[in-house]
Amino acid sequence: MGLIGKLYLYESTLDANGKFKVFMDTLVGALTDSFPETKCSIDRSHINKSWFNAKLRGMRENLKLLCDICDATDSAALRSYRNEYRKKYKQNIINAKTSMNNRIIRESNYSSRVMWNVVNAYRKNSNTVEADFDPNEANHFFISHPRDMTETVTEGSRDAYTYLNTINCVGCCFSLDLVSPVQVRDGIYSLKPSNSRDIYGFTVSIIKSIKDLLVLPLTKLINLST
């Protein structure tokens, strides 16, 4: 990896921002060369997405038969059995739908999005509430109200810059200490595991896997910006 030859870190024509850009360009380029993006397709046509299985079909036929018998005879015991069987049939339908949705979510590459699609598919439509004001009026209120409030504030006799210049700062100082490679290494170690990618496309696991190559360049770049 080009990070080993860190000559750009000592280039006098580059400032800290320029050196950091070279560092990141080199790192991203190495990552792209080592792990090029690939596209793959997964054949899921063999997966049965239907929740109405053979067991439910059999229960449906049995329920129809029980209903026909109850219509032809006047038996309280038979009607009670039919009602209990109907409850069991409905519960099995709920279980079958739940099992199918769980399987679809688990087998999806985007489980969170698929989960919400399933939730929204079963969510009942809420009643639409008609607002008694125009949305443009609300936007105008939130835009104009802060302006009206600030216009009523009287301007002070001195601004913030003038006030800060009057403060006695003798003995007060602010400085950034240099960091050591050990501190940078410990900072990388302390990163919490996450599959989220940053703006450069890196995850925490990738950063930790190449920490030995990052510690010295990062230490130099951090100290250059202090």
FENHU-V857547 format. One line per field, one symbol per residue. phi: phi as a letter, one per 30 degrees, with the letter a starting at -180 (. if undefined). psi: psi as a letter, one per 20 degrees, with the letter a starting at -180 (. if undefined). burial: I if it has 16 or more other C-alpha atoms within 10 Angstrom, else O. A space follows every 50 residues. Layout:
BEGIN
phi = ???
psi = ???
burial = ???
END
This chain:
BEGIN
phi = .ddddcdddcdddcddddddddddddddddddddbddbcbbcdcddddcd ddcdddddddddddddddddddbcbddddddddddddddddddddddddd dddddddddbddddeddddddcddddddcddcbddddddddddddddddd dddddddbddddddddddcdicbbbcddccedddddddddddeacdcddc jccddddddceddceddddddddddd
psi = qihgnlhhhjpiipahgghhggghggghghghhhmqpqpqqpojhipoip inahghgghghhhgghghghhhrnohhhhgggghhgggghhhgghggggg ggggghiqimhgghghggghhipqpqppppqkqphhhgghghghghghgh hipqpriqrhghghiipokpipqpqpqqqrhgggghhghipppqiqqaii jqrhhgghhkhhihggghgggghhi.
burial = OOIOOOOIIOOOOOOIOOIIOIIOOOIOOOOOOOOOOOOOOOOOOOOOOO IOOOOIOOIIOIIOOIIOOIOOOOOOOOIOOIOOIIOOIOOIIOOIIOOI IOOIIOOOOOOOOIIOOOOOOOOOOOOOOOOOOOOOOOOOOOOOOOOOOO OOOOOOOOOOOOOOOOOOOOOOOOOOOOOIOOOIIOOIOOOOOOOOOOOO OOOIOOOIOOIOIIIIIIIIIIOOOO
END
